[in-house]
Amino acid sequence: MIPLDKNYGFAVAANAGIKQVKTKYVTLLNNDTEVTPGWLEAMLYELAQRPRLGLVGATTDNISSCQQVEKAKSRAGGENYFDVPSGNVAYFCVTLRMAAIEEVGYLDPEFFNGGEDDDMNDRLRAAGWGTGVTMLSFVYHVHLATRGKLPEFQEHSRRNCERLAAKREARREKNER
């Protein structure tokens, strides 16, 4: 455990932990989750099979992204894994390759509990790293259990959306040059 003197948000806390890692992979797991048997092994397997996979996420019961189990089943089409070439792999439970993080950098600490995962997914893909989801990893998730209780949640959410939009626009303009 790495104590911080106040709530700096998910990106700062996750980065503090990531900087301690001395392995090939790092797993980020929210405090409002409950894992099931084999959840981590399934993610590590996919990363080992795909050298350019920057991250792999689990499926869950409670989220709006492609990782929601019914959406994921449809997208996977009976396979155990599917690529997510655009959109968000949410970081409620994700395993990242350290080489990918070393290449694109840590989570942007300017995001406060939202948007940092979208931004990191964008940066990984821009650098040629894949993002995906394994159907063999399922984690129960109480979506927004922590950040939804923050009194300033709406303001943080607004700022996060603005920051993400600005970063995406800057990347788009850079790519057009």
Disulfide bonds with the S-S distance in Angstrom:
none
